[in-house]
């Protein structure tokens, strides 16, 4: 199936410091590309893959699940690790959860995590109906494009595929269970106004990880897709400072 224009992966070969960026659920690399280009301009090697089932149609996404998405970012990480001395992983929303699982599996091979509005839980009680609803409905209204900045649109599906959504939520159980295995330095950037992921998701992560170096930065002028919102320049700058600080140790 053809990839939507603008949803293409982004790759840049630079220094021996690599950065893997993971986009969110129903999103595409479009929401992360400015961040990837910023880091590439600073000389880093950058990988921003398109997750399976994304960037085509929500129907196609319903034929994929967490194992497919994780396999994609895991492969990208392993390739980076082969060519770079240090590798950092950054993720938006579900990309944050994928980043956490990579950290749990690969341990010190990952030098640091940069999480933007990471999703490991929802507070909506309707999610408990997913095991049944996914067999009755293919999709529901979209969760994408939660952006405050006028004139900016996230390239994301106009419907939320329920089978894929249920797969994501099932995976959260193991990600949450293994949060104490995360020991890497963590920079977490959270929007104070987020209409998709509750603040309790970030709070849960920060309360359970074992990292001695963990910083939370509040983003006051963005919604969920902060990487293309008003606070994007701050995300880019803070992530670069974080990488430079850790890489120089």
N, C-alpha and C positions, 0 to 999 in steps of 0.2 A: 504493500500500500504506500502511496506517495506521502512524503513528509510535508507538512504544512510549511509554507514559506515563512522563514524566520525561526523555525524550530530546530534548525540544524545544530549539531554538536559544535563545540569550539575547542580547538587544540592549538597550543603554542609551545614551541621548544625554546627554552631559555637556559637558566643557570641550573646548578645541581640542587636547588631548592624547588621542590615541586608542590603544587597546590591542586587538589582534586575538589571540584565544586559539584554539589548534588542538588538538582532542582526539586520542586515539590510535587505533590499529588495532583494530577490532571494538568500540571504545568509543562513548561518546556525550557530549554536552555535560554530562551529569550529573556526570561526573568532574571537570569544570572549573568548574561553575557557582558553587560557593562562592567560588572565586578571582575569577571575573568579578563577582560581587556585591560582594566586598570592594573591588575596584578601582572599581566604580560608586559605592559609598558614599563613596569618596575624591574623587569628582567627575569621573572620567575617562569618556570615551566608550568603550564596550566593545562588541565584536562577538565572538560565540562561535557560529559556524555548526555545523550538523549536516552532516557529510560525506556525500556520496552513497553509498547502499548501507548506511549505518549506521542504527541505531535502528529497524530493521524486521525483517529475517531474514537469516541468514547466506547463504541461497540468493540473496537479492537482492544481497547484497554481492559475490557471485561474478560478478555481471554488471557490476560496476564495476571500476575500476582507478586507478592513480596519476594518470593524466591527469585523471580526473574529480575526484579529491580535491584535486589541486593547483589545478584551475580554480576550484573552490569557494572556497578560501582566497585565491586571487589576486583574484577578484572582490570579496571582502570587503575585502581590503587596498586595492584601487583606490578603492572607495567611501569608506573611511576617509580615504585620502589626499586626496580631494577636499574633505573637510570639516574636516580637522584639520591644525594646523601641524606636529605631530610624531606619528609613529606607531611604536609598539613592538609587537613580535610575540612571543608566548609559546607554547610547545608542549610537550606531554607525549608521550614515546615517539615514535610515528610523527609526531605533531604537531611534534616537534622537527625531524625531517627535512624536513617541509614548510616549517617556519619558515626553515631553512637555505637551501632552494631559493629562497624568496621573497627572502632577503637577497642571494643570488647574482644574482638577476635585477634587483632594484630598487635595489641599492646604497644610496647615501646617503639615498634617500627613506625608508628604514627607520632609525629613530634608535637602536634597540638590540634585542637578542634575549635572551629569558629561556627557557632550555631545562631541562626537568625530565626526567631519565632519558631523554635523547634516543636514538633507535634509528637507527643507520646500519649495523649489522652484528649478526649472531648468531655464536656460536662452535659451535653445534650442527652437526656434520658431516652430519646427516640432511637439512639444508636443500638439499644438493646433489642430492637425489632429487626435489625439487619439480617440475622440468620433466616428469618422468614421472608422479609421484604425482597431480598435479593432473588428469590424464586418467583416473585409475583410481579416485580417491576424491574426493568433493565436499568433505569436511572431515575434520578430526581434532579431538582434544580441545582445549578452550579454553585460551587463554593469559591471558584476562582475570581480573579480580578478585584480583590479587596485592596484598592489603591486610593489614597487620598489626593494625590497630586493631579490637578486638572490636566486633561489631554493625554494622560498616560493609560495605556490599556495592556493588561497582561494577556499574552497569547496562551490561552487555556481553554479547556473544553467548556461548552455551554451547558453540559449536563454532567452530573456526578455518577459514574458507573458503580452500581451497588455491589456487585461481586468483587470488584477490585477494592472497593472501600472496606468490605468485610475482611479481605485478606490483610489489608494494612492494619486494621484494628486487632486482628488476631496476633499479628507479629509484635504489637506493642507489649504484650504480656511478657515475652522473653526479653525484650529490650529493657523494660522496667526492672525485671527481676535481676538482670545482670549489670545494672547501673553501678554498683560498687566496684566492678571490674574496670571502670574508667578511671585511670590515674593520670592521664595526660593533662597538660595545661589546657584550660577551657576559657574561651571568650564567648559569652552569650549576650546577644543583643536582642532586646525585646521591645516591641511596640506597646506603648501604654494603652492604645486603642487598637484592638485586634478583633475583628468580627468573625474569625474562623477558629482560631486556637485560643483557649483560655490561658490566663496568666498562670493558672495552677499547673500547667504543663511544664513551664520553665522552672517553677518553684519545686516541683517534684524532682526534676533532673538535678538541680543544684543541691537538693537536700540528700540525694542518694549517692552521687558520684564520690569517689575517693580522692579526687584531684586536690592537691594542696595549693595549686595555682589556678584559681577560678574567679573570673570577674564578670559581673553582670552590668550592662550598660542599657539604660532606658532610652528608647527612641520616642520623642514627644510629638513628632510631626508626621508620622506615617501609620498606615494600617498594616495588614498582614504581609503583603508583598513588598516589604520595606526595601528590598534590593533595587527596586525601580521607582521608589517613592521619594518623598522630600528628604528623608534621612540617608539616602543612598551614599552621598559623599562621605558622611561620617562613618558608615559601615566600611567603606573601602579604606578610608584612612586608618581607622582603628584596627582593621584586620592587618594592614601592612605593618603598622607599628608592633602588633602582637607577633607577627611572623619574624620580623627583624629582631625583636628582643629575644625570642626563643632560639632562633637560628644562630645567634651570636654566642650562645652559652658555651 
